[in-house]
Amino acid sequence: MAVQASLMKTMMDVIGFLFISIGMIVTSIVKCLMPSSYKPFKNCKGEIILITGGGSGLGRLMAMRFARLGATIVVWDINEPGIQETVKLVEADGGKAHGYKCNIADRECVYKTADLVRKEVGNVTMLINNAGVVSGEFLLKTPDHLIQRTFDVNIVSHFWTTKAFLPNMIENDHGHIVTIASMAGHVGICKLVDYCSSKYAAVGFDESLRVELEVQGIKGVRTTVVCPYFIQSTGMFDDVMSRFVPTLKSNDVADRIVLGIRREELYVMMPTLFRYTFWLKWVVPWGMVSMFLRNLVPDASPHQVDDKVKSEKPLDNGTKESNLTAIDSNFHLHQRK
């Protein structure tokens, strides 16, 4: 009898799941077909937005855009001149910005700086984990401290920053955690074993956190993961030659990210086409996938920084301070990715 009851409950759960899923699919299709002018937008006025790696590149571009929308910007970076420049640009444009030097690879530094931000600025309502680094070498030629640095900055730091600011977001039932990942979080690229692994982890971090919030019934805190392809003019991968798929313009990427966040999209992929083609990876023969990836970017090594990065000595925590700047998150798919 108990077995029959369990079987009946399972059948009812499956039927219920299918009906609910159909409703969700229909709703999703309707939203997709809805004109942009009818789609709701998050009001950023009054938000306190913290951007890691905001002292240059993509982080700086996002800071300026959100400031124009009325948000108060908090910039974290290891590069003090870069922080000052971003704050200066935001204020010159009529916005509000605060800058703090913070090595996000150092957990205690993150917690200490977070307390200072709460005291001097207020509770952060949107966290954009944007900072990132890359080594760009064959795995067996990559020094151990560079592998450690890649993970400390690209993913482990997300745990510290999120733990620092998520509690207040949950308490106020209002917040947004944004993970700037990469297309490298979905495919593997030669010379980017550590980078791709860290970005796969970043994608998993976002999804797992979203599920965890939903299980706890927390509806006011959103998450978004951003996965761009190579970005031009970020200061590190300008020499990358991409075949078949054009590299992205940094201003276009910043505009798309801000739009996706304001729409509270779960995934922001650039180019958008990739969102609808990744499933092919699991269907076609591996040889096809490998051939495409090997030819897409023949050499994903960031030549502009290789020698400098490898010659730097690691700090006590294994992280090279001078290169934590924002080698800006994405250093997408190949080299940066």
BALOBA-1460 file (C-alpha; in Angstrom, 3 decimals):
// residues 337
<rec num="1" residu="m" x="0.000" y="0.000" z="0.000"/>
<rec num="2" residu="a" x="2.816" y="2.379" z="0.901"/>
<rec num="3" residu="v" x="4.538" y="1.624" z="-2.416"/>
<rec num="4" residu="q" x="1.349" y="2.345" z="-4.358"/>
<rec num="5" residu="a" x="0.852" y="5.629" z="-2.493"/>
<rec num="6" residu="s" x="4.435" y="6.638" z="-3.222"/>
<rec num="7" residu="l" x="4.010" y="5.753" z="-6.892"/>
<rec num="8" residu="m" x="0.776" y="7.748" z="-7.106"/>
<rec num="9" residu="k" x="2.433" y="10.762" z="-5.493"/>
<rec num="10" residu="t" x="5.321" y="10.539" z="-7.945"/>
<rec num="11" residu="m" x="2.922" y="10.404" z="-10.895"/>
<rec num="12" residu="m" x="1.005" y="13.420" z="-9.611"/>
<rec num="13" residu="d" x="4.280" y="15.321" z="-9.114"/>
<rec num="14" residu="v" x="5.315" y="14.565" z="-12.699"/>
<rec num="15" residu="i" x="1.942" y="15.624" z="-14.101"/>
<rec num="16" residu="g" x="1.982" y="18.790" z="-12.025"/>
<rec num="17" residu="f" x="5.534" y="19.530" z="-13.160"/>
<rec num="18" residu="l" x="4.555" y="19.142" z="-16.816"/>
<rec num="19" residu="f" x="1.540" y="21.454" z="-16.522"/>
<rec num="20" residu="i" x="3.509" y="24.112" z="-14.652"/>
<rec num="21" residu="s" x="6.357" y="23.799" z="-17.172"/>
<rec num="22" residu="i" x="3.981" y="24.339" z="-20.086"/>
<rec num="23" residu="g" x="2.676" y="27.478" z="-18.413"/>
<rec num="24" residu="m" x="6.207" y="28.758" z="-17.866"/>
<rec num="25" residu="i" x="7.172" y="28.067" z="-21.479"/>
<rec num="26" residu="v" x="4.123" y="29.908" z="-22.798"/>
<rec num="27" residu="t" x="4.843" y="32.847" z="-20.487"/>
<rec num="28" residu="s" x="8.476" y="32.904" z="-21.622"/>
<rec num="29" residu="i" x="7.465" y="32.923" z="-25.300"/>
<rec num="30" residu="v" x="5.012" y="35.778" z="-24.711"/>
<rec num="31" residu="k" x="7.693" y="37.815" z="-22.921"/>
<rec num="32" residu="c" x="10.159" y="37.104" z="-25.720"/>
<rec num="33" residu="l" x="7.724" y="38.348" z="-28.362"/>
<rec num="34" residu="m" x="6.709" y="41.384" z="-26.333"/>
<rec num="35" residu="p" x="7.987" y="44.716" z="-27.750"/>
<rec num="36" residu="s" x="10.875" y="46.165" z="-25.767"/>
<rec num="37" residu="s" x="8.838" y="49.247" z="-24.889"/>
<rec num="38" residu="y" x="6.411" y="47.052" z="-22.927"/>
<rec num="39" residu="k" x="9.040" y="45.194" z="-20.925"/>
<rec num="40" residu="p" x="9.546" y="46.358" z="-17.333"/>
<rec num="41" residu="f" x="12.837" y="47.970" z="-16.316"/>
<rec num="42" residu="k" x="14.504" y="48.080" z="-12.925"/>
<rec num="43" residu="n" x="14.687" y="51.618" z="-11.570"/>
<rec num="44" residu="c" x="18.328" y="52.168" z="-10.631"/>
<rec num="45" residu="k" x="17.811" y="55.557" z="-9.025"/>
<rec num="46" residu="g" x="18.918" y="55.416" z="-5.417"/>
<rec num="47" residu="e" x="20.587" y="52.005" z="-5.777"/>
<rec num="48" residu="i" x="24.061" y="51.557" z="-4.318"/>
<rec num="49" residu="i" x="25.997" y="49.540" z="-6.884"/>
<rec num="50" residu="l" x="29.394" y="48.049" z="-6.089"/>
<rec num="51" residu="i" x="31.559" y="47.053" z="-9.041"/>
<rec num="52" residu="t" x="34.741" y="45.058" z="-8.518"/>
<rec num="53" residu="g" x="37.448" y="45.812" z="-11.049"/>
<rec num="54" residu="g" x="35.800" y="49.172" z="-11.636"/>
<rec num="55" residu="g" x="39.067" y="51.039" z="-12.039"/>
<rec num="56" residu="s" x="39.268" y="50.435" z="-15.772"/>
<rec num="57" residu="g" x="37.749" y="48.766" z="-18.820"/>
<rec num="58" residu="l" x="34.302" y="47.247" z="-18.664"/>
<rec num="59" residu="g" x="33.904" y="48.000" z="-14.956"/>
<rec num="60" residu="r" x="34.452" y="51.710" z="-15.573"/>
<rec num="61" residu="l" x="32.023" y="51.746" z="-18.495"/>
<rec num="62" residu="m" x="29.299" y="50.115" z="-16.383"/>
<rec num="63" residu="a" x="29.959" y="52.518" z="-13.523"/>
<rec num="64" residu="m" x="29.397" y="55.537" z="-15.755"/>
<rec num="65" residu="r" x="26.203" y="54.123" z="-17.210"/>
<rec num="66" residu="f" x="24.639" y="53.207" z="-13.888"/>
<rec num="67" residu="a" x="25.607" y="56.594" z="-12.451"/>
<rec num="68" residu="r" x="23.673" y="58.291" z="-15.261"/>
<rec num="69" residu="l" x="20.655" y="56.260" z="-14.171"/>
<rec num="70" residu="g" x="20.819" y="57.771" z="-10.701"/>
<rec num="71" residu="a" x="22.717" y="55.045" z="-8.861"/>
<rec num="72" residu="t" x="25.484" y="55.660" z="-6.339"/>
<rec num="73" residu="i" x="28.603" y="53.838" z="-7.520"/>
<rec num="74" residu="v" x="31.133" y="52.082" z="-5.310"/>
<rec num="75" residu="v" x="34.326" y="51.121" z="-7.127"/>
<rec num="76" residu="w" x="36.622" y="48.389" z="-5.838"/>
<rec num="77" residu="d" x="39.974" y="47.797" z="-7.449"/>
<rec num="78" residu="i" x="43.616" y="47.192" z="-6.586"/>
<rec num="79" residu="n" x="44.715" y="50.053" z="-8.846"/>
<rec num="80" residu="e" x="44.355" y="53.317" z="-6.928"/>
<rec num="81" residu="p" x="44.986" y="55.660" z="-9.903"/>
<rec num="82" residu="g" x="42.343" y="53.700" z="-11.835"/>
<rec num="83" residu="i" x="39.873" y="54.046" z="-8.968"/>
<rec num="84" residu="q" x="40.446" y="57.786" z="-8.791"/>
<rec num="85" residu="e" x="40.013" y="58.144" z="-12.545"/>
<rec num="86" residu="t" x="36.694" y="56.269" z="-12.539"/>
<rec num="87" residu="v" x="35.372" y="58.320" z="-9.612"/>
<rec num="88" residu="k" x="36.495" y="61.505" z="-11.354"/>
<rec num="89" residu="l" x="34.759" y="60.557" z="-14.601"/>
<rec num="90" residu="v" x="31.517" y="59.644" z="-12.844"/>
<rec num="91" residu="e" x="31.465" y="62.862" z="-10.831"/>
<rec num="92" residu="a" x="32.326" y="64.946" z="-13.888"/>
<rec num="93" residu="d" x="29.243" y="63.436" z="-15.510"/>
<rec num="94" residu="g" x="27.091" y="64.513" z="-12.581"/>
<rec num="95" residu="g" x="27.052" y="61.186" z="-10.780"/>
<rec num="96" residu="k" x="28.001" y="59.967" z="-7.314"/>
<rec num="97" residu="a" x="30.919" y="57.589" z="-6.813"/>
<rec num="98" residu="h" x="33.114" y="56.275" z="-4.036"/>
<rec num="99" residu="g" x="36.352" y="54.385" z="-4.517"/>
<rec num="100" residu="y" x="38.102" y="51.839" z="-2.299"/>
<rec num="101" residu="k" x="41.311" y="49.932" z="-2.798"/>
<rec num="102" residu="c" x="40.552" y="46.276" z="-2.128"/>
<rec num="103" residu="n" x="42.340" y="43.072" z="-3.012"/>
<rec num="104" residu="i" x="39.333" y="40.819" z="-3.543"/>
<rec num="105" residu="a" x="41.581" y="37.756" z="-3.389"/>
<rec num="106" residu="d" x="42.108" y="38.551" z="0.293"/>
<rec num="107" residu="r" x="39.037" y="37.479" z="2.270"/>
<rec num="108" residu="e" x="39.754" y="39.636" z="5.305"/>
<rec num="109" residu="c" x="40.382" y="42.654" z="3.104"/>
<rec num="110" residu="v" x="36.993" y="42.100" z="1.449"/>
<rec num="111" residu="y" x="35.154" y="41.884" z="4.770"/>
<rec num="112" residu="k" x="36.963" y="44.874" z="6.236"/>
<rec num="113" residu="t" x="36.350" y="47.052" z="3.165"/>
<rec num="114" residu="a" x="32.707" y="45.933" z="3.038"/>
<rec num="115" residu="d" x="32.216" y="47.156" z="6.606"/>
<rec num="116" residu="l" x="33.770" y="50.477" z="5.639"/>
<rec num="117" residu="v" x="31.433" y="50.809" z="2.646"/>
<rec num="118" residu="r" x="28.382" y="50.147" z="4.813"/>
<rec num="119" residu="k" x="29.553" y="52.770" z="7.285"/>
<rec num="120" residu="e" x="30.465" y="55.475" z="4.771"/>
<rec num="121" residu="v" x="28.042" y="54.847" z="1.883"/>
<rec num="122" residu="g" x="25.265" y="52.523" z="3.017"/>
<rec num="123" residu="n" x="24.016" y="49.038" z="2.249"/>
<rec num="124" residu="v" x="25.004" y="47.801" z="-1.195"/>
<rec num="125" residu="t" x="21.889" y="46.845" z="-3.161"/>
<rec num="126" residu="m" x="23.620" y="45.555" z="-6.286"/>
<rec num="127" residu="l" x="26.906" y="43.685" z="-6.421"/>
<rec num="128" residu="i" x="28.638" y="43.274" z="-9.785"/>
<rec num="129" residu="n" x="31.482" y="40.755" z="-9.558"/>
<rec num="130" residu="n" x="33.390" y="42.007" z="-12.563"/>
<rec num="131" residu="a" x="37.123" y="41.781" z="-11.775"/>
<rec num="132" residu="g" x="39.107" y="38.974" z="-13.348"/>
<rec num="133" residu="v" x="42.566" y="37.881" z="-14.458"/>
<rec num="134" residu="v" x="44.086" y="35.437" z="-16.930"/>
<rec num="135" residu="s" x="47.436" y="33.709" z="-17.416"/>
<rec num="136" residu="g" x="47.151" y="32.281" z="-20.934"/>
<rec num="137" residu="e" x="49.609" y="29.395" z="-21.192"/>
<rec num="138" residu="f" x="49.602" y="25.627" z="-21.541"/>
<rec num="139" residu="l" x="48.628" y="24.074" z="-18.219"/>
<rec num="140" residu="l" x="52.000" y="22.421" z="-17.591"/>
<rec num="141" residu="k" x="53.782" y="25.709" z="-18.301"/>
<rec num="142" residu="t" x="51.592" y="27.776" z="-15.985"/>
<rec num="143" residu="p" x="53.225" y="28.507" z="-12.598"/>
<rec num="144" residu="d" x="51.233" y="27.280" z="-9.622"/>
<rec num="145" residu="h" x="50.823" y="30.756" z="-8.174"/>
<rec num="146" residu="l" x="49.197" y="31.993" z="-11.384"/>
<rec num="147" residu="i" x="46.680" y="29.158" z="-11.305"/>
<rec num="148" residu="q" x="45.925" y="30.010" z="-7.693"/>
<rec num="149" residu="r" x="45.591" y="33.687" z="-8.606"/>
<rec num="150" residu="t" x="43.143" y="32.911" z="-11.410"/>
<rec num="151" residu="f" x="40.811" y="31.035" z="-9.081"/>
<rec num="152" residu="d" x="41.204" y="33.462" z="-6.179"/>
<rec num="153" residu="v" x="40.180" y="36.425" z="-8.308"/>
<rec num="154" residu="n" x="37.808" y="34.904" z="-10.857"/>
<rec num="155" residu="i" x="35.631" y="32.823" z="-8.554"/>
<rec num="156" residu="v" x="36.708" y="32.415" z="-4.918"/>
<rec num="157" residu="s" x="36.405" y="36.174" z="-4.404"/>
<rec num="158" residu="h" x="32.734" y="35.925" z="-5.420"/>
<rec num="159" residu="f" x="32.066" y="33.944" z="-2.271"/>
<rec num="160" residu="w" x="33.620" y="36.625" z="-0.063"/>
<rec num="161" residu="t" x="31.929" y="39.589" z="-1.747"/>
<rec num="162" residu="t" x="28.552" y="37.846" z="-1.849"/>
<rec num="163" residu="k" x="28.761" y="36.769" z="1.787"/>
<rec num="164" residu="a" x="29.670" y="40.344" z="2.687"/>
<rec num="165" residu="f" x="26.631" y="41.970" z="1.065"/>
<rec num="166" residu="l" x="23.937" y="39.315" z="0.567"/>
<rec num="167" residu="p" x="22.700" y="39.277" z="4.199"/>
<rec num="168" residu="n" x="21.535" y="42.900" z="4.025"/>
<rec num="169" residu="m" x="19.905" y="42.251" z="0.655"/>
<rec num="170" residu="i" x="17.966" y="39.321" z="2.120"/>
<rec num="171" residu="e" x="17.022" y="41.311" z="5.210"/>
<rec num="172" residu="n" x="15.609" y="44.106" z="3.044"/>
<rec num="173" residu="d" x="14.230" y="41.682" z="0.439"/>
<rec num="174" residu="h" x="15.918" y="43.788" z="-2.216"/>
<rec num="175" residu="g" x="19.125" y="43.188" z="-4.097"/>
<rec num="176" residu="h" x="20.884" y="41.924" z="-7.203"/>
<rec num="177" residu="i" x="24.011" y="39.780" z="-7.556"/>
<rec num="178" residu="v" x="25.603" y="40.023" z="-11.009"/>
<rec num="179" residu="t" x="28.319" y="37.607" z="-12.103"/>
<rec num="180" residu="i" x="30.435" y="38.662" z="-15.059"/>
<rec num="181" residu="a" x="31.509" y="35.270" z="-16.367"/>
<rec num="182" residu="s" x="32.445" y="34.493" z="-19.960"/>
<rec num="183" residu="m" x="31.729" y="32.335" z="-22.949"/>
<rec num="184" residu="a" x="34.730" y="30.459" z="-21.580"/>
<rec num="185" residu="g" x="32.355" y="29.305" z="-18.868"/>
<rec num="186" residu="h" x="30.673" y="27.091" z="-21.470"/>
<rec num="187" residu="v" x="33.495" y="25.822" z="-23.683"/>
<rec num="188" residu="g" x="37.126" y="24.844" z="-23.241"/>
<rec num="189" residu="i" x="39.924" y="26.754" z="-24.976"/>
<rec num="190" residu="c" x="43.576" y="25.824" z="-25.408"/>
<rec num="191" residu="k" x="45.946" y="27.723" z="-23.067"/>
<rec num="192" residu="l" x="43.016" y="28.729" z="-20.889"/>
<rec num="193" residu="v" x="42.534" y="25.627" z="-18.759"/>
<rec num="194" residu="d" x="42.658" y="27.558" z="-15.489"/>
<rec num="195" residu="y" x="40.681" y="30.501" z="-16.868"/>
<rec num="196" residu="c" x="37.921" y="28.370" z="-18.418"/>
<rec num="197" residu="s" x="37.677" y="26.303" z="-15.242"/>
<rec num="198" residu="s" x="37.235" y="29.439" z="-13.149"/>
<rec num="199" residu="k" x="34.563" y="30.768" z="-15.509"/>
<rec num="200" residu="y" x="32.708" y="27.446" z="-15.540"/>
<rec num="201" residu="a" x="32.723" y="27.795" z="-11.763"/>
<rec num="202" residu="a" x="31.383" y="31.355" z="-12.024"/>
<rec num="203" residu="v" x="28.455" y="30.173" z="-14.148"/>
<rec num="204" residu="g" x="27.764" y="27.416" z="-11.628"/>
<rec num="205" residu="f" x="28.037" y="29.884" z="-8.761"/>
<rec num="206" residu="d" x="25.295" y="32.062" z="-10.236"/>
<rec num="207" residu="e" x="22.913" y="29.184" z="-10.944"/>
<rec num="208" residu="s" x="23.449" y="27.499" z="-7.581"/>
<rec num="209" residu="l" x="22.969" y="30.766" z="-5.712"/>
<rec num="210" residu="r" x="19.760" y="31.465" z="-7.631"/>
<rec num="211" residu="v" x="18.355" y="28.034" z="-6.761"/>
<rec num="212" residu="e" x="19.372" y="28.452" z="-3.128"/>
<rec num="213" residu="l" x="17.561" y="31.785" z="-2.891"/>
<rec num="214" residu="e" x="14.453" y="30.275" z="-4.481"/>
<rec num="215" residu="v" x="14.473" y="27.324" z="-2.063"/>
<rec num="216" residu="q" x="14.519" y="29.793" z="0.835"/>
<rec num="217" residu="g" x="11.609" y="31.718" z="-0.672"/>
<rec num="218" residu="i" x="13.662" y="34.879" z="-1.200"/>
<rec num="219" residu="k" x="11.999" y="36.694" z="-4.088"/>
<rec num="220" residu="g" x="13.450" y="40.199" z="-3.799"/>
<rec num="221" residu="v" x="17.071" y="39.262" z="-4.501"/>
<rec num="222" residu="r" x="17.866" y="38.601" z="-8.162"/>
<rec num="223" residu="t" x="20.873" y="37.101" z="-9.891"/>
<rec num="224" residu="t" x="22.223" y="37.577" z="-13.403"/>
<rec num="225" residu="v" x="25.150" y="35.899" z="-15.131"/>
<rec num="226" residu="v" x="26.864" y="37.644" z="-18.043"/>
<rec num="227" residu="c" x="28.771" y="35.616" z="-20.644"/>
<rec num="228" residu="p" x="30.432" y="37.738" z="-23.336"/>
<rec num="229" residu="y" x="32.747" y="36.733" z="-26.149"/>
<rec num="230" residu="f" x="36.051" y="38.588" z="-26.690"/>
<rec num="231" residu="i" x="35.813" y="42.306" z="-26.030"/>
<rec num="232" residu="q" x="37.791" y="44.938" z="-27.887"/>
<rec num="233" residu="s" x="39.701" y="47.811" z="-26.278"/>
<rec num="234" residu="t" x="39.921" y="46.374" z="-22.792"/>
<rec num="235" residu="g" x="43.654" y="46.947" z="-22.768"/>
<rec num="236" residu="m" x="44.709" y="43.335" z="-22.613"/>
<rec num="237" residu="f" x="43.377" y="41.330" z="-25.534"/>
<rec num="238" residu="d" x="43.448" y="43.854" z="-28.296"/>
<rec num="239" residu="d" x="45.804" y="41.644" z="-30.300"/>
<rec num="240" residu="v" x="43.521" y="38.610" z="-30.313"/>
<rec num="241" residu="m" x="42.511" y="37.446" z="-33.746"/>
<rec num="242" residu="s" x="39.101" y="35.797" z="-33.725"/>
<rec num="243" residu="r" x="37.921" y="33.788" z="-36.716"/>
<rec num="244" residu="f" x="34.280" y="33.256" z="-37.718"/>
<rec num="245" residu="v" x="32.920" y="35.340" z="-34.811"/>
<rec num="246" residu="p" x="33.735" y="39.080" z="-34.573"/>
<rec num="247" residu="t" x="35.022" y="40.478" z="-31.304"/>
<rec num="248" residu="l" x="32.718" y="42.748" z="-29.323"/>
<rec num="249" residu="k" x="32.980" y="46.495" z="-28.847"/>
<rec num="250" residu="s" x="33.392" y="47.384" z="-25.173"/>
<rec num="251" residu="n" x="30.724" y="50.111" z="-25.234"/>
<rec num="252" residu="d" x="28.222" y="47.751" z="-26.845"/>
<rec num="253" residu="v" x="28.948" y="45.155" z="-24.189"/>
<rec num="254" residu="a" x="28.498" y="47.665" z="-21.372"/>
<rec num="255" residu="d" x="25.184" y="48.830" z="-22.853"/>
<rec num="256" residu="r" x="23.925" y="45.266" z="-23.177"/>
<rec num="257" residu="i" x="24.921" y="44.346" z="-19.636"/>
<rec num="258" residu="v" x="23.154" y="47.366" z="-18.169"/>
<rec num="259" residu="l" x="20.063" y="46.574" z="-20.247"/>
<rec num="260" residu="g" x="20.081" y="42.950" z="-19.120"/>
<rec num="261" residu="i" x="20.432" y="43.911" z="-15.476"/>
<rec num="262" residu="r" x="17.633" y="46.462" z="-15.711"/>
<rec num="263" residu="r" x="15.406" y="43.815" z="-17.281"/>
<rec num="264" residu="e" x="16.490" y="41.389" z="-14.559"/>
<rec num="265" residu="e" x="17.473" y="38.817" z="-17.145"/>
<rec num="266" residu="l" x="18.883" y="35.584" z="-15.761"/>
<rec num="267" residu="y" x="21.405" y="35.180" z="-18.580"/>
<rec num="268" residu="v" x="23.082" y="37.812" z="-20.735"/>
<rec num="269" residu="m" x="25.024" y="36.194" z="-23.563"/>
<rec num="270" residu="m" x="26.897" y="38.040" z="-26.268"/>
<rec num="271" residu="p" x="26.492" y="37.437" z="-29.121"/>
<rec num="272" residu="t" x="22.932" y="36.352" z="-28.295"/>
<rec num="273" residu="l" x="23.148" y="33.634" z="-30.951"/>
<rec num="274" residu="f" x="25.343" y="31.561" z="-28.636"/>
<rec num="275" residu="r" x="22.484" y="31.198" z="-26.182"/>
<rec num="276" residu="y" x="20.586" y="29.137" z="-28.748"/>
<rec num="277" residu="t" x="23.475" y="27.101" z="-30.145"/>
<rec num="278" residu="f" x="25.374" y="25.779" z="-27.123"/>
<rec num="279" residu="w" x="23.151" y="22.703" z="-27.000"/>
<rec num="280" residu="l" x="24.803" y="21.557" z="-30.236"/>
<rec num="281" residu="k" x="27.923" y="20.867" z="-28.208"/>
<rec num="282" residu="w" x="26.199" y="17.889" z="-26.621"/>
<rec num="283" residu="v" x="24.695" y="16.574" z="-29.852"/>
<rec num="284" residu="v" x="27.347" y="16.700" z="-32.580"/>
<rec num="285" residu="p" x="30.494" y="14.501" z="-32.544"/>
<rec num="286" residu="w" x="33.285" y="15.748" z="-30.284"/>
<rec num="287" residu="g" x="35.614" y="16.018" z="-33.273"/>
<rec num="288" residu="m" x="33.419" y="18.764" z="-34.729"/>
<rec num="289" residu="v" x="33.360" y="20.674" z="-31.449"/>
<rec num="290" residu="s" x="37.122" y="20.419" z="-31.013"/>
<rec num="291" residu="m" x="37.843" y="21.440" z="-34.594"/>
<rec num="292" residu="f" x="35.636" y="24.521" z="-34.277"/>
<rec num="293" residu="l" x="37.138" y="25.622" z="-30.968"/>
<rec num="294" residu="r" x="40.718" y="25.066" z="-32.150"/>
<rec num="295" residu="n" x="40.148" y="27.133" z="-35.272"/>
<rec num="296" residu="l" x="37.986" y="29.828" z="-33.693"/>
<rec num="297" residu="v" x="40.978" y="31.340" z="-31.908"/>
<rec num="298" residu="p" x="44.256" y="29.738" z="-33.000"/>
<rec num="299" residu="d" x="46.180" y="31.256" z="-30.079"/>
<rec num="300" residu="a" x="44.324" y="32.500" z="-27.021"/>
<rec num="301" residu="s" x="47.413" y="33.571" z="-25.127"/>
<rec num="302" residu="p" x="47.361" y="37.239" z="-23.998"/>
<rec num="303" residu="h" x="50.697" y="38.163" z="-25.559"/>
<rec num="304" residu="q" x="50.602" y="41.724" z="-24.243"/>
<rec num="305" residu="v" x="50.946" y="40.664" z="-20.620"/>
<rec num="306" residu="d" x="52.560" y="37.243" z="-20.670"/>
<rec num="307" residu="d" x="56.103" y="38.264" z="-19.807"/>
<rec num="308" residu="k" x="55.082" y="40.831" z="-17.226"/>
<rec num="309" residu="v" x="52.666" y="38.547" z="-15.438"/>
<rec num="310" residu="k" x="55.047" y="35.598" z="-15.330"/>
<rec num="311" residu="s" x="57.911" y="37.704" z="-13.998"/>
<rec num="312" residu="e" x="55.934" y="39.105" z="-11.083"/>
<rec num="313" residu="k" x="56.394" y="37.562" z="-7.671"/>
<rec num="314" residu="p" x="53.324" y="36.309" z="-5.842"/>
<rec num="315" residu="l" x="52.176" y="37.902" z="-2.619"/>
<rec num="316" residu="d" x="51.828" y="35.813" z="0.521"/>
<rec num="317" residu="n" x="48.357" y="34.729" z="-0.533"/>
<rec num="318" residu="g" x="49.579" y="33.731" z="-3.972"/>
<rec num="319" residu="t" x="48.091" y="36.714" z="-5.763"/>
<rec num="320" residu="k" x="50.006" y="39.237" z="-7.815"/>
<rec num="321" residu="e" x="48.807" y="42.599" z="-6.677"/>
<rec num="322" residu="s" x="49.828" y="44.619" z="-9.685"/>
<rec num="323" residu="n" x="47.768" y="42.511" z="-12.033"/>
<rec num="324" residu="l" x="44.580" y="42.257" z="-10.049"/>
<rec num="325" residu="t" x="43.296" y="45.413" z="-11.550"/>
<rec num="326" residu="a" x="40.394" y="44.592" z="-13.629"/>
<rec num="327" residu="i" x="42.014" y="42.642" z="-16.143"/>
<rec num="328" residu="d" x="38.544" y="43.082" z="-16.366"/>
<rec num="329" residu="s" x="36.463" y="40.164" z="-15.991"/>
<rec num="330" residu="n" x="35.840" y="38.962" z="-19.179"/>
<rec num="331" residu="f" x="38.870" y="38.631" z="-20.771"/>
<rec num="332" residu="h" x="36.649" y="36.489" z="-22.418"/>
<rec num="333" residu="l" x="36.581" y="33.474" z="-24.170"/>
<rec num="334" residu="h" x="40.026" y="32.926" z="-25.085"/>
<rec num="335" residu="q" x="42.584" y="34.756" z="-23.575"/>
<rec num="336" residu="r" x="40.815" y="36.351" z="-21.126"/>
<rec num="337" residu="k" x="38.694" y="33.630" z="-21.525"/>
